[in-house]
């Protein structure tokens, strides 16, 4: 099952609907990077609310997405990490370095809009 990727403003939003296999995570990575380039997106927001587990492969893949999109000029925000997932990630030593994390989609979009406004103001 693919992950829907929506374009809103100059952001991409990927909303994970179900647990993903490693192959599906890699496909998501490839699609996000391609669409980020295609649409010249300034940010990628990944909603992981439905995930009940974040293993080391998933965490590495999210970091890879952030690094790849950063090279294209976009930020990555992950939203919706559940408390149980956060606790297990800390216990396993999994980190999401280089990724902005927000509570939910609304907070993630708010962060991106405020950061986007600052960039426009400084470039004027």
N, CA, C and O atoms as CSV, one atom per row, in Angstrom:
chain,resi,resn,atom,element,x,y,z
A,1,UNK,N,N,0.847,-1.187,0.000
A,1,UNK,CA,C,0.000,0.000,0.000
A,1,UNK,C,C,0.884,1.239,0.000
A,1,UNK,O,O,1.765,1.372,0.849
A,2,UNK,N,N,0.660,2.136,-0.933
A,2,UNK,CA,C,1.446,3.355,-1.026
A,2,UNK,C,C,1.006,4.392,-0.013
A,2,UNK,O,O,-0.100,4.332,0.525
A,3,UNK,N,N,1.882,5.337,0.235
A,3,UNK,CA,C,1.590,6.431,1.145
A,3,UNK,C,C,1.166,7.630,0.302
A,3,UNK,O,O,1.911,8.050,-0.583
A,4,UNK,N,N,-0.018,8.189,0.560
A,4,UNK,CA,C,-0.429,9.361,-0.214
A,4,UNK,C,C,0.475,10.548,0.100
A,4,UNK,O,O,0.788,10.818,1.260
A,5,UNK,N,N,0.889,11.252,-0.951
A,5,UNK,CA,C,1.713,12.445,-0.800
A,5,UNK,C,C,0.947,13.602,-1.418
A,5,UNK,O,O,0.684,13.614,-2.620
A,6,UNK,N,N,0.594,14.573,-0.588
A,6,UNK,CA,C,-0.176,15.726,-1.032
A,6,UNK,C,C,0.727,16.947,-1.099
A,6,UNK,O,O,1.666,17.088,-0.315
A,7,UNK,N,N,0.430,17.824,-2.045
A,7,UNK,CA,C,1.130,19.100,-2.144
A,7,UNK,C,C,0.210,20.163,-1.580
A,7,UNK,O,O,-0.916,20.324,-2.051
A,8,UNK,N,N,0.678,20.894,-0.572
A,8,UNK,CA,C,-0.083,22.006,0.000
A,8,UNK,C,C,0.867,23.188,0.102
A,8,UNK,O,O,1.920,23.095,0.732
A,9,UNK,N,N,0.491,24.296,-0.517
A,9,UNK,CA,C,1.368,25.453,-0.614
A,9,UNK,C,C,2.670,24.969,-1.246
A,9,UNK,O,O,2.640,24.343,-2.305
A,10,UNK,N,N,3.807,25.246,-0.619
A,10,UNK,CA,C,5.055,24.708,-1.165
A,10,UNK,C,C,5.619,23.622,-0.251
A,10,UNK,O,O,6.832,23.467,-0.111
A,11,UNK,N,N,4.700,22.876,0.367
A,11,UNK,CA,C,5.048,21.756,1.230
A,11,UNK,C,C,4.517,20.464,0.630
A,11,UNK,O,O,3.535,20.468,-0.112
A,12,UNK,N,N,5.174,19.364,0.956
A,12,UNK,CA,C,4.649,18.035,0.667
A,12,UNK,C,C,4.224,17.412,1.983
A,12,UNK,O,O,4.921,17.539,2.989
A,13,UNK,N,N,3.085,16.740,1.980
A,13,UNK,CA,C,2.592,16.076,3.177
A,13,UNK,C,C,2.399,14.603,2.859
A,13,UNK,O,O,1.624,14.240,1.975
A,14,UNK,N,N,3.117,13.759,3.596
A,14,UNK,CA,C,2.978,12.310,3.455
A,14,UNK,C,C,2.322,11.793,4.725
A,14,UNK,O,O,2.870,11.930,5.818
A,15,UNK,N,N,1.145,11.200,4.572
A,15,UNK,CA,C,0.408,10.700,5.722
A,15,UNK,C,C,0.420,9.176,5.689
A,15,UNK,O,O,-0.271,8.552,4.884
A,16,UNK,N,N,1.207,8.597,6.568
A,16,UNK,CA,C,1.310,7.143,6.627
A,16,UNK,C,C,-0.001,6.600,7.190
A,16,UNK,O,O,-0.453,7.022,8.254
A,17,UNK,N,N,-0.603,5.661,6.463
A,17,UNK,CA,C,-1.919,5.141,6.813
A,17,UNK,C,C,-1.876,3.796,7.543
A,17,UNK,O,O,-2.862,3.381,8.151
A,18,UNK,N,N,-0.729,3.121,7.477
A,18,UNK,CA,C,-0.612,1.778,8.045
A,18,UNK,C,C,0.869,1.499,8.295
A,18,UNK,O,O,1.736,2.215,7.795
A,19,UNK,N,N,1.150,0.455,9.072
A,19,UNK,CA,C,2.542,0.054,9.271
A,19,UNK,C,C,3.159,-0.227,7.906
A,19,UNK,O,O,2.501,-0.790,7.030
A,20,UNK,N,N,4.415,0.162,7.722
A,20,UNK,CA,C,5.074,-0.001,6.433
A,20,UNK,C,C,6.189,-1.041,6.505
A,20,UNK,O,O,6.889,-1.163,7.510
A,21,UNK,N,N,6.331,-1.777,5.421
A,21,UNK,CA,C,7.458,-2.696,5.305
A,21,UNK,C,C,8.698,-1.871,4.974
A,21,UNK,O,O,8.593,-0.690,4.643
A,22,UNK,N,N,9.861,-2.490,5.063
A,22,UNK,CA,C,11.098,-1.793,4.711
A,22,UNK,C,C,11.062,-1.333,3.258
A,22,UNK,O,O,11.505,-0.228,2.945
A,23,UNK,N,N,10.533,-2.179,2.363
A,23,UNK,CA,C,10.448,-1.816,0.947
A,23,UNK,C,C,9.518,-0.613,0.752
A,23,UNK,O,O,9.803,0.259,-0.069
A,24,UNK,N,N,8.419,-0.561,1.494
A,24,UNK,CA,C,7.498,0.563,1.385
A,24,UNK,C,C,8.130,1.848,1.928
A,24,UNK,O,O,7.895,2.931,1.392
A,25,UNK,N,N,8.931,1.726,2.990
A,25,UNK,CA,C,9.642,2.896,3.509
A,25,UNK,C,C,10.630,3.438,2.483
A,25,UNK,O,O,10.740,4.650,2.298
A,26,UNK,N,N,11.348,2.538,1.818
A,26,UNK,CA,C,12.292,2.970,0.784
A,26,UNK,C,C,11.560,3.615,-0.392
A,26,UNK,O,O,12.039,4.595,-0.962
A,27,UNK,N,N,10.409,3.071,-0.752
A,27,UNK,CA,C,9.605,3.653,-1.814
A,27,UNK,C,C,9.124,5.056,-1.418
A,27,UNK,O,O,9.142,5.976,-2.236
A,28,UNK,N,N,8.700,5.212,-0.175
A,28,UNK,CA,C,8.286,6.524,0.320
A,28,UNK,C,C,9.449,7.505,0.218
A,28,UNK,O,O,9.274,8.629,-0.251
A,29,UNK,N,N,10.626,7.086,0.653
A,29,UNK,CA,C,11.822,7.933,0.563
A,29,UNK,C,C,12.044,8.402,-0.877
A,29,UNK,O,O,12.220,9.593,-1.135
A,30,UNK,N,N,12.033,7.454,-1.798
A,30,UNK,CA,C,12.296,7.779,-3.201
A,30,UNK,C,C,11.238,8.719,-3.769
A,30,UNK,O,O,11.565,9.662,-4.489
A,31,UNK,N,N,9.973,8.465,-3.446
A,31,UNK,CA,C,8.889,9.319,-3.946
A,31,UNK,C,C,8.976,10.733,-3.373
A,31,UNK,O,O,8.787,11.713,-4.093
A,32,UNK,N,N,9.264,10.831,-2.075
A,32,UNK,CA,C,9.359,12.159,-1.458
A,32,UNK,C,C,10.500,12.970,-2.052
A,32,UNK,O,O,10.342,14.160,-2.324
A,33,UNK,N,N,11.633,12.342,-2.252
A,33,UNK,CA,C,12.769,13.060,-2.810
A,33,UNK,C,C,12.465,13.499,-4.242
A,33,UNK,O,O,12.775,14.628,-4.622
A,34,UNK,N,N,11.862,12.619,-5.034
A,34,UNK,CA,C,11.523,12.958,-6.423
A,34,UNK,C,C,10.494,14.087,-6.473
A,34,UNK,O,O,10.643,15.025,-7.257
A,35,UNK,N,N,9.459,14.004,-5.650
A,35,UNK,CA,C,8.419,15.037,-5.661
A,35,UNK,C,C,8.936,16.356,-5.085
A,35,UNK,O,O,8.526,17.432,-5.522
A,36,UNK,N,N,9.815,16.270,-4.127
A,36,UNK,CA,C,10.427,17.477,-3.564
A,36,UNK,C,C,11.160,18.239,-4.667
A,36,UNK,O,O,11.050,19.461,-4.770
A,37,UNK,N,N,11.888,17.521,-5.468
A,37,UNK,CA,C,12.607,18.120,-6.605
A,37,UNK,C,C,11.618,18.625,-7.664
A,37,UNK,O,O,11.740,19.748,-8.153
A,38,UNK,N,N,10.651,17.793,-8.005
A,38,UNK,CA,C,9.678,18.132,-9.046
A,38,UNK,C,C,8.913,19.407,-8.713
A,38,UNK,O,O,8.758,20.278,-9.568
A,39,UNK,N,N,8.438,19.520,-7.482
A,39,UNK,CA,C,7.612,20.656,-7.088
A,39,UNK,C,C,8.407,21.786,-6.444
A,39,UNK,O,O,7.842,22.808,-6.055
A,40,UNK,N,N,9.726,21.598,-6.333
A,40,UNK,CA,C,10.586,22.603,-5.699
A,40,UNK,C,C,10.063,22.946,-4.300
A,40,UNK,O,O,9.990,24.111,-3.911
A,41,UNK,N,N,9.708,21.911,-3.571
A,41,UNK,CA,C,9.111,22.067,-2.241
A,41,UNK,C,C,10.139,22.603,-1.252
A,41,UNK,O,O,11.327,22.292,-1.332
A,42,UNK,N,N,9.657,23.407,-0.329
A,42,UNK,CA,C,10.533,23.943,0.712
A,42,UNK,C,C,10.482,23.108,1.985
A,42,UNK,O,O,11.304,23.284,2.884
A,43,UNK,N,N,9.506,22.193,2.057
A,43,UNK,CA,C,9.402,21.368,3.252
A,43,UNK,C,C,8.645,20.085,2.953
A,43,UNK,O,O,7.812,20.016,2.049
A,44,UNK,N,N,8.966,19.073,3.747
A,44,UNK,CA,C,8.298,17.777,3.689
A,44,UNK,C,C,7.797,17.485,5.096
A,44,UNK,O,O,8.561,17.540,6.059
A,45,UNK,N,N,6.521,17.179,5.209
A,45,UNK,CA,C,5.921,16.845,6.490
A,45,UNK,C,C,5.468,15.383,6.430
A,45,UNK,O,O,4.730,14.995,5.525
A,46,UNK,N,N,5.909,14.588,7.386
A,46,UNK,CA,C,5.562,13.169,7.414
A,46,UNK,C,C,4.759,12.893,8.682
A,46,UNK,O,O,5.242,13.089,9.797
A,47,UNK,N,N,3.531,12.439,8.489
A,47,UNK,CA,C,2.634,12.137,9.612
A,47,UNK,C,C,2.734,10.652,9.940
A,47,UNK,O,O,2.367,9.802,9.130
A,48,UNK,N,N,3.234,10.349,11.140
A,48,UNK,CA,C,3.435,8.960,11.575
A,48,UNK,C,C,2.478,8.574,12.700
A,48,UNK,O,O,2.758,7.647,13.460
A,49,UNK,N,N,1.360,9.273,12.811
A,49,UNK,CA,C,0.420,9.071,13.909
A,49,UNK,C,C,-0.005,7.614,14.060
A,49,UNK,O,O,-0.149,7.137,15.186
A,50,UNK,N,N,-0.207,6.897,12.965
A,50,UNK,CA,C,-0.712,5.528,13.050
A,50,UNK,C,C,0.365,4.507,13.432
A,50,UNK,O,O,0.044,3.363,13.757
A,51,UNK,N,N,1.620,4.907,13.396
A,51,UNK,CA,C,2.676,3.934,13.695
A,51,UNK,C,C,2.716,3.601,15.184
A,51,UNK,O,O,2.773,4.486,16.037
A,52,UNK,N,N,2.684,2.314,15.469
A,52,UNK,CA,C,2.768,1.844,16.844
A,52,UNK,C,C,4.175,1.381,17.189
A,52,UNK,O,O,4.456,0.999,18.325
A,53,UNK,N,N,5.053,1.422,16.193
A,53,UNK,CA,C,6.434,0.975,16.378
A,53,UNK,C,C,7.328,1.758,15.435
A,53,UNK,O,O,6.965,2.003,14.285
A,54,UNK,N,N,8.491,2.149,15.920
A,54,UNK,CA,C,9.492,2.795,15.065
A,54,UNK,C,C,10.790,2.039,15.309
A,54,UNK,O,O,11.452,2.227,16.329
A,55,UNK,N,N,11.143,1.176,14.352
A,55,UNK,CA,C,12.380,0.415,14.509
A,55,UNK,C,C,13.554,1.203,13.964
A,55,UNK,O,O,13.380,2.306,13.445
A,56,UNK,N,N,14.742,0.646,14.079
A,56,UNK,CA,C,15.943,1.369,13.666
A,56,UNK,C,C,15.944,1.648,12.168
A,56,UNK,O,O,16.441,2.691,11.742
A,57,UNK,N,N,15.397,0.738,11.357
A,57,UNK,CA,C,15.350,0.969,9.915
A,57,UNK,C,C,14.451,2.149,9.589
A,57,UNK,O,O,14.805,2.989,8.762
A,58,UNK,N,N,13.293,2.221,10.228
A,58,UNK,CA,C,12.366,3.337,9.996
A,58,UNK,C,C,13.009,4.656,10.423
A,58,UNK,O,O,12.905,5.652,9.707
A,59,UNK,N,N,13.667,4.673,11.575
A,59,UNK,CA,C,14.320,5.898,12.044
A,59,UNK,C,C,15.438,6.315,11.088
A,59,UNK,O,O,15.564,7.498,10.770
A,60,UNK,N,N,16.245,5.371,10.629
A,60,UNK,CA,C,17.313,5.675,9.665
A,60,UNK,C,C,16.732,6.192,8.355
A,60,UNK,O,O,17.289,7.104,7.743
A,61,UNK,N,N,15.619,5.615,7.926
A,61,UNK,CA,C,14.995,6.051,6.672
A,61,UNK,C,C,14.452,7.470,6.805
A,61,UNK,O,O,14.583,8.265,5.874
A,62,UNK,N,N,13.847,7.803,7.940
A,62,UNK,CA,C,13.375,9.170,8.158
A,62,UNK,C,C,14.549,10.150,8.164
A,62,UNK,O,O,14.449,11.238,7.597
A,63,UNK,N,N,15.663,9.769,8.802
A,63,UNK,CA,C,16.858,10.627,8.790
A,63,UNK,C,C,17.396,10.783,7.371
A,63,UNK,O,O,17.834,11.867,6.985
A,64,UNK,N,N,17.363,9.700,6.594
A,64,UNK,CA,C,17.826,9.766,5.205
A,64,UNK,C,C,16.941,10.705,4.386
A,64,UNK,O,O,17.441,11.487,3.577
A,65,UNK,N,N,15.636,10.626,4.598
A,65,UNK,CA,C,14.722,11.532,3.901
A,65,UNK,C,C,15.070,12.977,4.251
A,65,UNK,O,O,15.149,13.832,3.368
A,66,UNK,N,N,15.276,13.247,5.536
A,66,UNK,CA,C,15.617,14.606,5.972
A,66,UNK,C,C,16.923,15.077,5.341
A,66,UNK,O,O,17.014,16.217,4.886
A,67,UNK,N,N,17.928,14.216,5.311
A,67,UNK,CA,C,19.215,14.597,4.728
A,67,UNK,C,C,19.099,14.836,3.227
A,67,UNK,O,O,19.658,15.800,2.704
A,68,UNK,N,N,18.379,13.965,2.539
A,68,UNK,CA,C,18.232,14.100,1.079
A,68,UNK,C,C,17.430,15.347,0.723
A,68,UNK,O,O,17.818,16.096,-0.174
A,69,UNK,N,N,16.325,15.576,1.411
A,69,UNK,CA,C,15.518,16.749,1.092
A,69,UNK,C,C,16.245,18.035,1.495
A,69,UNK,O,O,16.076,19.066,0.843
A,70,UNK,N,N,17.045,17.987,2.554
A,70,UNK,CA,C,17.834,19.161,2.955
A,70,UNK,C,C,18.792,19.554,1.830
A,70,UNK,O,O,19.005,20.739,1.571
A,71,UNK,N,N,19.366,18.552,1.165
A,71,UNK,CA,C,20.254,18.834,0.040
A,71,UNK,C,C,19.511,19.472,-1.129
A,71,UNK,O,O,20.123,20.108,-1.987
A,72,UNK,N,N,18.199,19.300,-1.162
A,72,UNK,CA,C,17.368,19.928,-2.191
A,72,UNK,C,C,16.776,21.258,-1.716
A,72,UNK,O,O,16.010,21.897,-2.437
A,73,UNK,N,N,17.138,21.666,-0.500
A,73,UNK,CA,C,16.676,22.941,0.024
A,73,UNK,C,C,15.394,22.881,0.823
A,73,UNK,O,O,14.763,23.914,1.051
A,74,UNK,N,N,14.988,21.684,1.260
A,74,UNK,CA,C,13.735,21.543,2.006
A,74,UNK,C,C,13.995,21.013,3.416
A,74,UNK,O,O,14.943,20.264,3.649
A,75,UNK,N,N,13.145,21.412,4.336
A,75,UNK,CA,C,13.194,20.898,5.699
A,75,UNK,C,C,12.253,19.710,5.819
A,75,UNK,O,O,11.322,19.560,5.027
A,76,UNK,N,N,12.500,18.871,6.812
A,76,UNK,CA,C,11.602,17.748,7.077
A,76,UNK,C,C,11.043,17.882,8.491
A,76,UNK,O,O,11.772,18.157,9.444
A,77,UNK,N,N,9.734,17.679,8.600
A,77,UNK,CA,C,9.054,17.691,9.887
A,77,UNK,C,C,8.322,16.361,10.029
A,77,UNK,O,O,7.606,15.938,9.122
A,78,UNK,N,N,8.508,15.710,11.167
A,78,UNK,CA,C,7.772,14.482,11.475
A,78,UNK,C,C,6.767,14.819,12.563
A,78,UNK,O,O,7.117,15.413,13.583
A,79,UNK,N,N,5.518,14.435,12.338
A,79,UNK,CA,C,4.468,14.739,13.306
A,79,UNK,C,C,3.768,13.457,13.751
A,79,UNK,O,O,3.728,12.463,13.026
A,80,UNK,N,N,3.219,13.512,14.964
A,80,UNK,CA,C,2.341,12.442,15.427
A,80,UNK,C,C,3.016,11.262,16.097
A,80,UNK,O,O,2.418,10.190,16.189
A,81,UNK,N,N,4.244,11.427,16.568
A,81,UNK,CA,C,4.875,10.295,17.269
A,81,UNK,C,C,4.096,10.039,18.561
A,81,UNK,O,O,3.945,10.931,19.395
A,82,UNK,N,N,3.612,8.824,18.710
A,82,UNK,CA,C,2.831,8.446,19.879
A,82,UNK,C,C,3.741,8.313,21.113
A,82,UNK,O,O,4.919,7.987,20.967
A,83,UNK,N,N,3.219,8.559,22.316
A,83,UNK,CA,C,4.044,8.479,23.523
A,83,UNK,C,C,4.767,7.135,23.684
A,83,UNK,O,O,5.935,7.100,24.071
A,84,UNK,N,N,4.072,6.033,23.387
A,84,UNK,CA,C,4.683,4.713,23.534
A,84,UNK,C,C,5.841,4.536,22.548
A,84,UNK,O,O,6.861,3.925,22.867
A,85,UNK,N,N,5.661,5.080,21.351
A,85,UNK,CA,C,6.717,5.013,20.333
A,85,UNK,C,C,7.909,5.843,20.785
A,85,UNK,O,O,9.053,5.409,20.653
A,86,UNK,N,N,7.654,7.026,21.314
A,86,UNK,CA,C,8.732,7.879,21.811
A,86,UNK,C,C,9.516,7.178,22.923
A,86,UNK,O,O,10.746,7.214,22.946
A,87,UNK,N,N,8.790,6.542,23.843
A,87,UNK,CA,C,9.471,5.842,24.943
A,87,UNK,C,C,10.338,4.704,24.423
A,87,UNK,O,O,11.480,4.545,24.856
A,88,UNK,N,N,9.809,3.917,23.503
A,88,UNK,CA,C,10.605,2.798,22.983
A,88,UNK,C,C,11.790,3.295,22.158
A,88,UNK,O,O,12.858,2.685,22.184
A,89,UNK,N,N,11.612,4.398,21.426
A,89,UNK,CA,C,12.730,4.953,20.659
A,89,UNK,C,C,13.856,5.386,21.581
A,89,UNK,O,O,15.027,5.139,21.293
A,90,UNK,N,N,13.510,6.030,22.689
A,90,UNK,CA,C,14.528,6.471,23.647
A,90,UNK,C,C,15.225,5.261,24.261
A,90,UNK,O,O,16.448,5.252,24.402
A,91,UNK,N,N,14.449,4.241,24.625
A,91,UNK,CA,C,15.039,3.036,25.216
A,91,UNK,C,C,15.976,2.329,24.246
A,91,UNK,O,O,16.977,1.746,24.664
A,92,UNK,N,N,15.657,2.377,22.948
A,92,UNK,CA,C,16.488,1.732,21.939
A,92,UNK,C,C,17.620,2.638,21.447
A,92,UNK,O,O,18.463,2.206,20.660
A,93,UNK,N,N,17.640,3.885,21.906
A,93,UNK,CA,C,18.674,4.815,21.482
A,93,UNK,C,C,18.472,5.352,20.069
A,93,UNK,O,O,19.427,5.794,19.430
A,94,UNK,N,N,17.226,5.318,19.574
A,94,UNK,CA,C,16.940,5.820,18.227
A,94,UNK,C,C,16.704,7.323,18.293
A,94,UNK,O,O,15.981,7.818,19.158
A,95,UNK,N,N,17.329,8.038,17.358
A,95,UNK,CA,C,17.229,9.495,17.329
A,95,UNK,C,C,16.792,9.959,15.945
A,95,UNK,O,O,17.021,9.279,14.944
A,96,UNK,N,N,16.172,11.108,15.907
A,96,UNK,CA,C,15.772,11.714,14.640
A,96,UNK,C,C,16.517,13.038,14.468
A,96,UNK,O,O,15.906,14.086,14.258
A,97,UNK,N,N,17.848,12.972,14.560
A,97,UNK,CA,C,18.671,14.167,14.410
A,97,UNK,C,C,18.426,14.830,13.060
A,97,UNK,O,O,18.302,14.154,12.039
A,98,UNK,N,N,18.358,16.146,13.067
A,98,UNK,CA,C,18.171,16.898,11.843
A,98,UNK,C,C,16.733,16.982,11.381
A,98,UNK,O,O,16.455,17.502,10.300
A,99,UNK,N,N,15.823,16.479,12.184
A,99,UNK,CA,C,14.411,16.487,11.817
A,99,UNK,C,C,13.638,17.272,12.868
A,99,UNK,O,O,13.791,17.051,14.070
A,100,UNK,N,N,12.810,18.186,12.396
A,100,UNK,CA,C,11.914,18.906,13.295
A,100,UNK,C,C,10.777,17.949,13.646
A,100,UNK,O,O,10.258,17.252,12.774
A,101,UNK,N,N,10.395,17.916,14.909
A,101,UNK,CA,C,9.316,17.039,15.360
A,101,UNK,C,C,8.219,17.913,15.970
A,101,UNK,O,O,8.497,18.847,16.723
A,102,UNK,N,N,6.962,17.588,15.628
A,102,UNK,CA,C,5.824,18.328,16.169
A,102,UNK,C,C,4.757,17.343,16.632
A,102,UNK,O,O,4.746,16.180,16.226
A,103,UNK,N,N,3.868,17.824,17.482
A,103,UNK,CA,C,2.833,16.967,18.057
A,103,UNK,C,C,1.858,16.427,17.015
A,103,UNK,O,O,1.533,15.240,17.023
A,104,UNK,N,N,1.391,17.301,16.116
A,104,UNK,CA,C,0.388,16.870,15.144
A,104,UNK,C,C,0.530,17.683,13.861
A,104,UNK,O,O,1.379,18.569,13.756
A,105,UNK,N,N,-0.311,17.366,12.903
A,105,UNK,CA,C,-0.252,18.007,11.596
A,105,UNK,C,C,-0.408,19.522,11.697
A,105,UNK,O,O,0.321,20.269,11.044
A,106,UNK,N,N,-1.342,19.966,12.501
A,106,UNK,CA,C,-1.576,21.396,12.663
A,106,UNK,C,C,-0.328,22.107,13.193
A,106,UNK,O,O,0.061,23.153,12.674
A,107,UNK,N,N,0.295,21.539,14.225
A,107,UNK,CA,C,1.525,22.124,14.771
A,107,UNK,C,C,2.651,22.106,13.746
A,107,UNK,O,O,3.397,23.078,13.622
A,108,UNK,N,N,2.777,21.006,13.011
A,108,UNK,CA,C,3.820,20.898,11.997
A,108,UNK,C,C,3.670,21.953,10.922
A,108,UNK,O,O,4.648,22.595,10.537
A,109,UNK,N,N,2.447,22.140,10.430
A,109,UNK,CA,C,2.201,23.166,9.414
A,109,UNK,C,C,2.451,24.566,9.969
A,109,UNK,O,O,2.975,25.429,9.266
A,110,UNK,N,N,2.083,24.788,11.210
A,110,UNK,CA,C,2.318,26.088,11.841
A,110,UNK,C,C,3.815,26.387,11.917
A,110,UNK,O,O,4.247,27.501,11.623
A,111,UNK,N,N,4.596,25.392,12.310
A,111,UNK,CA,C,6.056,25.562,12.372
A,111,UNK,C,C,6.601,25.892,10.991
A,111,UNK,O,O,7.403,26.813,10.841
A,112,UNK,N,N,6.172,25.148,9.989
A,112,UNK,CA,C,6.676,25.372,8.633
A,112,UNK,C,C,6.288,26.749,8.107
A,112,UNK,O,O,7.091,27.428,7.466
A,113,UNK,N,N,5.064,27.151,8.380
A,113,UNK,CA,C,4.624,28.474,7.901
A,113,UNK,C,C,5.415,29.583,8.583
A,113,UNK,O,O,5.788,30.563,7.939
A,114,UNK,N,N,5.671,29.438,9.871
A,114,UNK,CA,C,6.416,30.488,10.571
A,114,UNK,C,C,7.872,30.530,10.103
A,114,UNK,O,O,8.444,31.610,9.959
A,115,UNK,N,N,8.473,29.364,9.865
A,115,UNK,CA,C,9.849,29.320,9.380
A,115,UNK,C,C,9.924,29.847,7.953
A,115,UNK,O,O,10.895,30.503,7.575
A,116,UNK,N,N,8.909,29.561,7.174
A,116,UNK,CA,C,8.858,30.013,5.788
A,116,UNK,C,C,8.746,31.534,5.741
A,116,UNK,O,O,9.379,32.180,4.907
A,117,UNK,N,N,7.949,32.099,6.626
A,117,UNK,CA,C,7.797,33.548,6.677
A,117,UNK,C,C,9.089,34.242,7.038
A,117,UNK,O,O,9.396,35.305,6.500
A,118,UNK,N,N,9.856,33.647,7.952
A,118,UNK,CA,C,11.148,34.223,8.347
A,118,UNK,C,C,12.117,34.206,7.180
A,118,UNK,O,O,12.881,35.154,6.994
A,119,UNK,N,N,12.093,33.126,6.381
A,119,UNK,CA,C,12.999,33.049,5.245
A,119,UNK,C,C,12.657,34.110,4.217
A,119,UNK,O,O,13.546,34.738,3.642
A,120,UNK,N,N,11.341,34.314,3.981
A,120,UNK,CA,C,10.954,35.330,3.021
A,120,UNK,C,C,11.338,36.708,3.507
A,120,UNK,O,O,11.794,37.538,2.721
A,121,UNK,N,N,11.161,36.966,4.800
A,121,UNK,CA,C,11.466,38.283,5.335
A,121,UNK,C,C,12.964,38.577,5.242
A,121,UNK,O,O,13.361,39.707,4.957
A,122,UNK,N,N,13.789,37.564,5.481
A,122,UNK,CA,C,15.230,37.808,5.457
A,122,UNK,C,C,15.773,37.937,4.047
A,122,UNK,O,O,16.831,38.535,3.847
A,123,UNK,N,N,15.063,37.380,3.053
A,123,UNK,CA,C,15.558,37.463,1.689
A,123,UNK,C,C,15.062,38.713,0.971
A,123,UNK,O,O,15.478,38.993,-0.153
A,124,UNK,N,N,14.175,39.463,1.620
A,124,UNK,CA,C,13.622,40.656,0.971
A,124,UNK,C,C,14.575,41.840,1.075
A,124,UNK,O,O,14.267,42.925,0.582
